[in-house]
Structures are given as C-alpha cells and as structure tokens.
Amino acid sequence: MTPTNQHQHPHSHAAQDFDGVPALVTGGASGIGAAVAALLRDRGARVAVLDREPSGAPGGTLALKADVTDDAAVRAAVDRAAAELGGLHVVVGNAGIGAVGTVADNDDAEWQRVLDINLMGLVRTDRAALPHLRRAAAERPGRVSITHTCSIAATAGLPQRALYSASKGAVLSLTLAMAADHVREGIRVNCVNPGTVDTPWIGRLLDQADDPAAERAALEARQPTGRLVGADEIADAVAYLASPRSAAVTGTALAVDGGMQGLRLRPAGPDN
C-alpha cells in the first residue's frame, strides 16, 4: 500500500490494507491465531506463523516451529521470518494457554509455566522482533504494530481463573507500558480482550467438565449476547488494530466480549 492511500475513503482499500505487509503471528496454527493469520493473508499480508505445532498453519503462510518458552528458538524463528518476508511490520502475539482454579488450586510450577507462556512468551517474541520493527518504523512510522491477545479476564473478576487472570492482567499492563515506550519510535502497541471464544481450547475445557452441555450453556449465558465469540470476530479486531490505517490507535485494549465487560443486565424477564 502506498502512503497516498492512507487518507482515501475508509473502505476503498480495506481488502488490500495489508498488501505486501510482512506479519508474524504466534500461536497461529489453531484457534484465534489461525483465524488471524488467515485473515491477514487474505488481506494481502505476507504471513509467518510461529507455533510449537505448526502443522495447522493456514495455507500460504510460512510455518515456523518454535516454543515461546525457548528464547533462542523464538529469536531464530523471528529472524527467519524477517529474512524470508523481507522485514517485519506487524507482530501479533497470540500464543497462550488457559488455567483453571482459585489461587490455592495451582502449585508454583503451574504458576511459573502459565506465566512463562502467556506473559514471557510475548516478552520474548516482542524483544526479538523489536530490531526489525524499529527498522520498518524508521521508514513507515505509525504503520508498524504489535498486537497482543489479552482477555476479558484482565479487566473483570471471573471465578476459577486466578492464575489465568493474573497472566492476562500482566499482558494488559505490558501492552500499555510498551505503547508508551515505543510510540515515539513509530511502533504502536495494542491488545484485544476476547470474551469466551469458541476455540479448540474451550472445547477441551468443556470435555473436562462433568456435564459439557451444561458448562457450554453456562459460558453462553455469561455473555450478554447469549453466545460465545467467534474466532473470526477476534481476528477482525486484531486486523483493525494492526492495520496501517489505524495509525492513531496505540495503548488501546479493544474488548470483543459480547458485552461482558461493559454491560450489567437485569435478569431476563417479561419486561426486560
């Protein structure tokens, strides 16, 4: 996309707003990450997927095997992505895992494991990508971005999610701090806060429940819209935040949660 396109009609180049843009998506071989990688690819980006199980990476993307807990592997994968794609303009830090329980239910090792993936995985990815992003931003300020997958759990108190919520609260704070650190370099940093998304991870969570159908119904009822969020809906939000056309957006957490954070509904009844 040429710089002159930036101020044309907002919809005139939506389908091509990532034309030729080199992008990296972590955790991009399943769930939300795969939806993001496929959408960026469809909108013209050159996409690399970093995943510990990259076999599910969308067609037409560069699949790279790396575990985000391994700093050397992350650095090597990020550098290879930049080399093969011709730089890096967009990073989507999406790799993460869930955890269930109160503060008493997970031992130290599990706390360290989840924080190592959900928080430090982003730190390693971003740290490795920054030299490439800085080079890109020197040429195209405002068009270079990092977008993290955070969670409604960062901003709302959810039962049985102490460890998961703590990890995502850290992601939210990291996003804001990084946005402040890098705004003058022309690198934007944002996050998307999904509600409960219909992904393979939720499927596995439901499979572990005593009554999967009842658990799914409870998760759906918790969303004011009465349904789970689609991975494609999260992908659309990530694409908005990462798009070169969102040059004025940084330090923002975009909730895509079916109203979970902002709405306080009365119980359903005949008059409401």
C-alpha positions in Angstrom: 0.0 0.0 0.0 1.4 3.4 -1.0 1.4 6.2 1.5 -1.1 8.2 -0.6 -3.7 5.5 0.1 -3.7 6.3 3.8 -6.2 9.2 3.7 -8.6 7.9 1.0 -12.1 6.8 1.7 -12.0 4.5 4.7 -13.5 1.5 2.8 -11.8 1.9 -0.5 -8.7 -0.1 0.3 -9.9 -2.3 3.3 -9.4 -5.5 1.4 -5.8 -4.5 0.5 -4.7 -2.6 3.6 -2.1 -5.3 4.3 -0.8 -5.5 0.8 2.7 -6.9 0.9 3.0 -6.2 4.7 5.2 -8.7 6.4 3.4 -10.1 9.5 4.2 -12.6 12.2 1.5 -14.4 14.3 2.5 -16.5 17.3 0.2 -19.4 18.2 -1.0 -19.1 14.6 -1.7 -22.7 13.8 -5.0 -23.1 15.7 -7.9 -21.2 17.2 -7.7 -17.4 17.2 -4.2 -17.3 15.9 -5.1 -19.4 12.8 -8.1 -17.1 12.1 -5.8 -14.0 12.4 -3.1 -15.5 10.2 -5.7 -16.5 7.5 -7.4 -13.0 7.6 -4.1 -11.1 7.3 -3.1 -13.4 4.4 -6.4 -12.8 2.7 -5.9 -9.1 3.0 -2.6 -9.2 1.3 -0.1 -9.7 4.1 2.9 -11.9 3.8 2.4 -14.0 7.0 4.7 -16.2 9.1 3.2 -18.4 11.8 5.2 -19.3 14.8 3.8 -22.3 16.7 5.1 -25.2 18.6 2.8 -27.4 16.5 2.9 -25.5 13.2 1.1 -28.2 11.1 -2.2 -26.4 11.4 -0.9 -23.1 10.0 -3.2 -21.7 7.2 -2.1 -22.4 3.7 0.0 -19.7 2.1 1.8 -18.8 5.3 5.3 -19.5 6.4 5.1 -22.1 9.2 7.9 -21.9 11.7 8.2 -24.3 14.7 9.2 -22.7 18.0 8.1 -22.8 21.6 7.6 -19.4 23.1 9.2 -20.5 26.3 12.5 -21.0 24.4 14.2 -17.7 23.9 16.8 -19.0 21.4 14.1 -20.7 19.4 11.9 -17.6 19.3 14.8 -15.4 18.2 15.8 -17.8 15.5 12.2 -18.1 14.2 11.6 -14.3 14.3 14.8 -13.6 12.5 14.0 -16.3 9.9 10.5 -14.8 9.4 12.0 -11.3 8.9 14.6 -12.7 6.5 12.1 -14.6 4.4 9.3 -12.0 4.4 11.6 -9.0 3.8 11.3 -7.5 7.3 8.6 -7.3 9.9 5.9 -4.6 10.1 3.2 -6.4 12.1 3.6 -8.8 15.1 0.6 -10.5 16.7 1.5 -12.1 20.0 -1.3 -14.6 20.4 0.3 -17.8 21.8 -1.1 -18.7 25.2 -2.7 -21.3 27.4 -5.5 -21.5 29.9 -5.6 -22.4 33.6 -8.5 -23.2 35.9 -8.8 -22.8 39.6 -8.6 -20.4 42.6 -5.4 -19.0 43.9 -5.0 -22.1 46.0 -5.5 -24.7 43.2 -2.3 -24.3 41.2 1.2 -25.0 42.6 4.2 -22.9 42.0 5.3 -24.9 39.0 2.0 -24.3 37.2 2.0 -20.6 38.0 5.5 -20.3 36.5 4.6 -22.4 33.5 1.5 -20.3 32.6 3.2 -17.0 33.2 6.2 -18.3 31.2 3.9 -18.9 28.2 1.3 -16.2 28.5 3.5 -13.3 29.6 7.1 -14.2 29.0 6.2 -15.7 25.6 5.1 -12.2 24.5 8.2 -10.6 26.0 10.5 -13.0 24.1 8.6 -12.5 20.8 8.5 -8.7 21.1 12.1 -8.4 22.2 13.2 -10.5 19.2 11.0 -8.5 16.8 11.9 -5.0 18.0 15.1 -4.5 16.0 13.1 -5.5 12.8 10.1 -3.3 13.8 12.4 -0.4 14.5 13.9 -0.6 11.0 10.4 -0.7 9.5 9.2 2.2 11.6 12.1 4.4 10.6 10.6 4.1 7.0 6.9 3.8 7.8 6.1 5.3 11.2 2.6 4.5 12.6 2.3 1.6 10.2 4.3 -0.7 12.4 2.4 -2.5 15.2 2.4 -5.1 17.9 -1.0 -6.6 18.9 -1.4 -8.9 21.9 -4.2 -11.3 22.6 -5.2 -10.4 26.1 -8.6 -11.4 27.7 -11.7 -10.2 29.5 -10.1 -11.9 32.5 -7.7 -8.9 32.7 -10.5 -6.5 33.4 -13.3 -8.5 35.0 -13.1 -10.8 38.0 -14.0 -14.3 36.8 -14.4 -17.2 39.1 -12.0 -20.1 38.9 -9.5 -18.2 36.8 -7.0 -16.8 39.3 -3.8 -17.8 37.5 -5.1 -17.2 34.0 -6.4 -13.8 35.0 -3.1 -12.8 36.7 -1.3 -13.7 33.5 -3.6 -11.7 31.3 -3.6 -8.7 33.7 0.1 -8.7 33.2 -0.4 -8.7 29.4 -2.7 -5.7 29.6 -0.1 -3.7 31.7 2.7 -4.8 29.4 0.8 -3.6 26.4 0.2 -0.1 27.9 3.8 0.2 29.1 5.2 -0.9 25.7 2.9 1.5 23.9 4.4 4.4 26.0 8.0 3.1 25.4 7.7 2.8 21.6 5.2 5.5 20.5 7.9 7.9 19.5 9.7 5.2 17.5 6.6 4.9 15.4 5.6 1.4 16.8 2.0 1.0 18.0 1.2 -1.5 20.7 -2.4 -2.6 21.5 -4.3 -5.6 22.7 -7.6 -7.3 22.1 -9.7 -8.6 25.0 -11.8 -11.5 23.9 -14.7 -12.8 25.9 -15.2 -16.6 25.9 -14.3 -17.7 22.3 -15.4 -20.8 20.6 -12.0 -22.4 20.1 -10.4 -25.8 20.4 -9.2 -24.7 23.9 -12.7 -24.1 25.1 -13.7 -27.4 23.6 -11.0 -29.2 25.7 -12.2 -27.3 28.7 -15.8 -28.4 28.1 -14.6 -32.0 27.6 -13.2 -32.0 31.1 -16.5 -30.8 32.7 -18.8 -33.2 34.4 -21.6 -32.0 32.1 -20.1 -30.4 29.0 -23.5 -29.3 27.6 -24.4 -27.6 30.9 -21.0 -26.0 31.1 -21.3 -24.7 27.5 -24.8 -23.3 28.3 -23.3 -21.5 31.4 -20.5 -20.0 29.4 -23.0 -18.8 26.7 -25.3 -17.4 29.4 -22.4 -15.4 30.9 -22.1 -13.5 27.6 -24.8 -10.7 27.4 -25.2 -11.6 23.8 -26.1 -15.2 24.8 -23.4 -16.8 22.6 -19.7 -17.4 22.5 -17.5 -15.1 20.5 -16.2 -16.4 17.2 -12.5 -16.7 16.4 -13.2 -14.8 13.2 -14.6 -11.9 15.2 -11.4 -11.7 17.2 -9.4 -11.8 14.0 -11.3 -8.8 12.6 -10.5 -6.8 15.8 -6.8 -7.8 15.6 -6.7 -6.8 11.9 -8.2 -3.4 12.8 -5.6 -2.7 15.5 -2.7 -4.0 13.3 -3.8 -2.2 10.1 -1.7 0.6 8.7 -4.9 2.5 8.6 -5.1 2.6 12.4 -2.1 4.8 12.8 -3.8 6.9 15.5 -4.5 3.9 17.8 -2.0 2.8 20.4 -2.2 1.8 24.1 -5.7 0.5 23.5 -7.4 -2.6 24.8 -10.3 -3.5 22.4 -12.9 -5.7 24.1 -14.6 -8.2 21.8 -16.6 -9.9 24.5 -20.3 -9.8 23.7 -20.7 -7.0 26.2 -19.3 -8.9 29.2 -17.1 -6.1 30.5 -19.4 -3.1 30.0 -23.0 -4.3 30.4 -24.9 -5.1 33.6 -28.1 -6.7 32.5 -31.1 -7.4 34.8 -32.2 -11.0 34.9 -34.2 -11.9 31.8 -38.0 -11.4 32.3 -41.1 -10.4 30.5 -40.4 -6.6 30.8 -36.7 -6.5 30.1 
